[in-house]
Amino acid sequence: MLKKFFNNKFSYMTNKKIIQKVNEGFAENNTDKIMQYVADDVRWDVMGASTSVGKDAFLREVNNEHFVGLPFIKIKNEIEHKHWVTVEGEVQCKKKDGGMLDAFFFNIYRLENGKIKEMRSYVIEKNKSFY
């Protein structure tokens, strides 16, 4: 939970609301909106693909060189429990090679003092057969 001082009053932002703001930043390609909620020593694991440690590495992953343009993000579910927030959704984004990422995702966030300390992303491309 983040405590902010605004108009001579304190207001509180839940961890779920913080992650909603972060996802708005992803959808808008607004790195400032995202990065204000990221801890300096953050760790982001995109399972099976990459690990980013530290704020600079996190930002490089946000600006992933393999994608162009704005992603389309559709949130299906959000769950908050204490310091944890999970988000289930779908994402579509154009790849630099001309292809398209069309995938389901599940993100798990751990927050401390209103900042993302840990993020785990599971991304499953649609229309891929297991057989």
C-alpha angles and dihedrals in degrees: 000000000000122000115208132182112225131161092354091306136097117237129187128222117199120227088248091055090049091054090047088056090048091052090049086055091052091050091048094041086236105151093180090058090051100041097051086071097047123099119230091242097044122152121207119187117189094195113243093001117057149343122215121191121190133019095279092052090046090053091050089054091048087054091044109182093218094069136061133197130008120323120232107229124189115189115209104172139006124189127185126194118168106297094355131087126179126194128193120192152116130269134194123187137159116248123222090239089062096259127114132239108219108172151145116238138194118192127191117198130189114196134194123188092349095309132107108248097169135018128180119189125195112192122186119184115227121240093028114131122220089208 
